[in-house]
Amino acid sequence: LPQTGPPIRKAMKKYGILSIQPRVTPKDVSSFDLLYGLVGKNTGNLLFTNAVWNQIAGDKERVGFVFDPEALNDRLDSLIIPAANWLSPVVDFSALADLIEQLTIPTILIGLGAQNEGFSEEIAVPEGTWRFIQGISKRSAAISVRGEYTKKLLSKRGINNVIVTGCPSLGYDFRSFRPLNRVHVRFEKGLLHSTRFSAAHAPFAKNPSAHREIFRLAFTHGIDLLLQSEKEEMQLLTHPKSAALNDDRLKRQLQEIYNAPDWKTLKSYIHGHCQVFFDVADWSKALEQYDYVFGTRLHGSIMALNSGVPAFMLHHDSRTRELCEFAAIPSADAKTFNLTAANIRRAIEKTDFSIYYKRREQIRNIYSNFLSLNDLPQCQS
């Protein structure tokens, strides 16, 4: 007689990972806008994406941000979502919430963070985003968040199956290395990084901030600069023939950001000193040439530390501060740090990096327990 009833699932479990592509080859992408979108407008997203892909064992497939819930229910055993600073006033996950609410399989969120200038009790998070998080809370044993502040915000909304694990990239080695203790560095052999998206936002160029001053410090001293989301510079390096780069107003804005005398000089600096990576292995390998990494980028700092290169970070909002505090990332407040070459070198040389690496081992255990609680198989490190 023909078999009736629901189909029998294969013995080997299959896991979906809802994420961007783990690596991108710029020359294979027809336009910069497409390339920028493929990395979620920030190459730092590649770190936690690659970490999760390499931490979860078993049969895996990538799932896009638009999917057929019934198809996933039929072919997957769980859906895993590496997250970023999604608890924010500027991102509405209503569309994704609609899809999550139709899933009957376990759905696990890893590394959710809150984006806020300070540590206020409330953030004007869209209801669609709360619905997205609540939907996942009902479909998982626990949600992973980046710090205590995010956990507190979720608790106020009645979401209590929450574990603070930090970002999944914290426990991932991007190459083999020997953990650091104390170091001596040369300022001119550093890699700086700052936080900016498009240069079209005029207040960034005109108003003093640690972010703007790092661009100026790098340019003045001819220090290499790591790019992660700086749209115009990234476009110049990956798609130099783009018509958007002929905008004279944007060129003037960039000159003001860097305090450059003219566009020709600035363009030469960008080509000679700016670095952008779309593959985490290439990124980690390139850090071998630097004595240290310094700036306001969270994942730029984690990449360095987890590649065996000294890093010091300036935290500047709730997202960066809560993770620095939780993970013992060497850091200081961007608002009070006096940005000079001597102070940067002094901050790095005074740091005992062994504190970070000891805390990292503790976080690895917390994260491993979180994965086990959600019945996710783990790769052996």
N, C-alpha and C positions, 0 to 999 in steps of 0.2 A: 504494500500500500504506500502511496506517496506520503512523505513526512508533512505533518501540519504543525502549526504554531510558529512562534518567532524563530528567526534564524539563529543558529548556534554560533556564538562569537568564537573566534580563533583563540587557542590557548595563549599565544603570544599577545600580550597587551600592546596596544598602540596608543601613543600620546600625541596630541596636537600642541604645537607651540605657536601662539598668536603673537607674531613679531614682525619687525622689519627683516630684510635679508641680512644674514650675518656678515656678509662682505659684499662690496660693490667694486666693479672695475670702471673708473670714470670714462676711459676711452671708448667703452662699449655703450655708453649712455648718450643719447642723441642731443639732449639739451641740459643746461645747468639746472633749470627748474625741476626737471625730472630727477636728476641726480640728488638735488637738495631734498626733494620729497622722499626719495628712497631711504635716506638715513634719518628721516623724521626731523629734518632741519637742524640736526646737531649730531656730529660724528661720535659724541660721547655716548649716544644710544647704542653704538656698536659694542661697548664694553659689557653692559649688563645683558644684552642680547646674546653675545657669544658665551658669556659665563653660564647662563641658563642652559643653552644648547649643549654645553660640555659637561654640565653637572648632572643632568638628567640622563639616565641610561635607558636602554630599550629602543623599540621601534618608534621613530618620531617623524612627523611631517609638519611643515610650516603651514599655518593658517593665516589668511589675510584678515584685515579688519572688517571686511564685509564677507559674510559666509552664510551658508544654508544650515540653519540649526538642525533640521531633521537629518541631513546628510552626516553631520558630525555625530549626532546621537547614534546613528547606525554603525559608523565605522571606527569611532574612537572610544577609548576607555576613560580618558580624562583630557581636559583642555587646560593648558598652562599659559599664564599671561605674565611675562616680564613687564614690570611697570616702572614709571618714572614719577615726576612731580605732578601727578594727575589730579591731586586734590587742590584745585586752583579755581579762582574766579573766571579765568579766561578759557577754560576747556569744558565743553559740555559733551558728556558721553551718553546722551539720550539714545542715539542710534544703536550704540553697542549694547546698552541696557536692554533695548527691545529684543535683541538677538539672544543675549544671555538668559533672559527670562523664559526662552523657549527651549533651553538646554535641559536635558535630564541626566547628563553625565556630570561627575565632579569637575568643578572649575576652580582653579587655584591661581590666586593673584600673588605675585612675588615682587617685593621691593617698592610698595606704594609710598610716596612721599607727599608732604604738604608744601605748597608754594605760598609764602607769605613774607612780607617785609620784616615782621617781628614775630612775637609769639602771642598774638592776640587770641582771646578765647573763641572768637568766631571768624570764619572766612566765608565770604559770600559764594559758596560753591553751588553751581546749578543743581536743581533737583534731579535732573537726568543723571548727573555724576553720582549723586547719593544713591539713586536707584540701581545704577550699575554696581556699586560696591555692595549694597545690600543683597543684590541678586547673587553675587559671588559668595558672600558670607553664608548664605543659605545652602550653597552647593559645595562647601569645603569645610574641612575640620578647623582650619585656621587661615587667616590672611597674614601675609608677611608685610611689615611696614619698616620704614627706614629709621625711625626714631620715636622717642617717647612723646614728642609733641603730636605727631600724626596719630599715634595710638590714643592719645587723650581726645583728639577731635572726633575720632570714630566712636569712642566710648560715649561721648555726649549725644550721639545719634543712635545709641543702643546697639552698636556693633562691638561686641566684646570678645569674639573668638579671634583675637589679634595677638601676634607675636612679633616683637621687635627683633629683626634679623639684620638691619642695615640693608645696603644694596648687595645683590648677589655677586657683583664684581669684586667685593672686598675679599672673598675667599678664593678667588681664582688666580693662579699663577699664569701670567701672560708669557713667561719664559722661565727657564731654570735660573735660579740666582741664590746667592748667599745673603741672608738677612743682614741689614746694616745695624751699626751701633752709633758711633759718632764719626763725623767726617770733617775734612777740610776741603773747601771748594774755591774755585776761581770765578769771580763774578762774570767775567767775559765768556765763560764756557757754560753758561746756563741756557735754559729754555724757559721763556716766560709765557704766560697765558692770561687772558682776560675774558670777560663775558660781554658779548654784544651780538646782536643780530644784524639787521640792516643799518647802514650808515645814514639812511634816509630820515631816521629819528633825530631831528635837529638838537633837542635838549641834551642828548648824550655828548655831542661835540662841544656844546657851549658851557655846560655845567661841570665844575670840578667833581671828580669822583675817583676812587681807587681804580675802577675799571679803566677810565680814560687815561689816568696817569701811567698805568702799566704800558699802554700802547705808546705813549710818549717816551717813557723810559727805555723801552726796547728800541725804538727808532733812534733816539739820541745816542745810545751807546752801541748801536749796531748789533744788538743781541737777537738771536733767533726767537721767533714768536710762533706758538702753536695756535692754529686755527681750528675751531670746531663748528661754529655757526655764523661766522663773519661772512655774510653773503657775498659782498663785492670782492673781497680779497680771494675767497675760494673760487669765485667765478673767473677771476683773472688768471688763476693758476690752472684751472681745469678746462675752461672754455673761453680762451682769450679773445676769440673773434666775435663774442656775443655783442649785439647791438646795445644792450643795456649799459655796457661799460663806456659808452660815448656820452653819457649824461654828465654835462659839465657841473651841474649842481651837486651831484653825488661826489664827483672828484674833489670839489671844494670842501665838502663835508668831511671826506676822508683826510684831506690835508690838515683840516683843523683838529681832527681826532688825534692824529699823529704829531701835530705841530710841525709839519713838513713845509719847506719853503716853496715847493712847486710839485706838480704832478709827476714830472719826469723822475725827480729824485725819489719820490715815494714809490712809484712803480718799480724802480730799480731795487729798492729795499724789499718790497713784497716778493719779487722774483728771487732775490738773493737770500732772504732770511725767513720767510714765512713757510711753515710746514703744515700740511694737511694730510690726513691718512684715512683711507676707506677700508683698510684691512688691519685688524688689531695685531697680527703677527708682524707686519711691516712697521707699525707704530712702535711696538715694543722693541724691535731690533734697532730702530733709528735712535732710541734713547741712549744707546751705548756711547755715543759721541759726546754726551753732556755730563758735566759735573753734578748738576742739580736741575730740578724743575720747580718753578715758583709762580703762583698767581691765584686767581679766583675760581678756577675751574675744578669742580669736584672730580670728574672722571679723568681729567688731565693729571690730577694729583694721584689718584688711585692707580692709574696705569703706570706711573713712574715708580711708586712704592712697590707695586706688585711685579715690577721688572727689575728690582734691585737698585733703583736710582733714588737718591735723596729728593724729597719733595716737601714743600711747605706751602700751606694754603691760607688764603685770606677768606674767612667765611663772611657772608654779606646778607644773608636772609635766613628764614627758618629752615629751609631745605638744606642749605649747606651747613648751618651751625649744628642742627640736631644730629646730622650724620658724623660730623667731625667729633662731636662730644661722645657719641655712642661708640665710634670706632677708634678713638684716640688718634685721629689723623693730626699730625703736627700742624697747628694753625694759630691764627690770631684774628682779631676783629678788624675787618677792612676799614672801618670808620676811624680807628685810632692808630693804625700802623703807619709810621712815617716812612714813605716809600723812597729810600735811597739805596744806592748800591751797597754801601757799608752795612746798612740795617738788614738788607736781604741776606747778605753773606753771614752776618752775625746770627740771625735767626736760625739759619740752617746749621751752623756750626755749634750752636748751643743746644740743639735738639738731640735727645737720646732716642734714636729711632727704634731701639729694642722694645720700647713701651708699645709702639704701634704693632709690632710683629707678635708680641705676647698676647695683646688684645685680639689680634686677628685669629689666633688659634682658638680662643674662647668663642669668637663669633662663628667660626667654622663648625664648632660643636652645636651651637644654638641653631644654626641653619640646617645642619644635618638632621637634627631632631625634628625641625619643622617639616622637612621633606618626608621623613618617616611617618609623622603624624598624618600627613596627607596621602600616605600610601604611594609615594613616588619613588621609583628605583634610582639609586645613585651610582654615578661613575666612581670607580676607585681612583683616588688621586695618587 
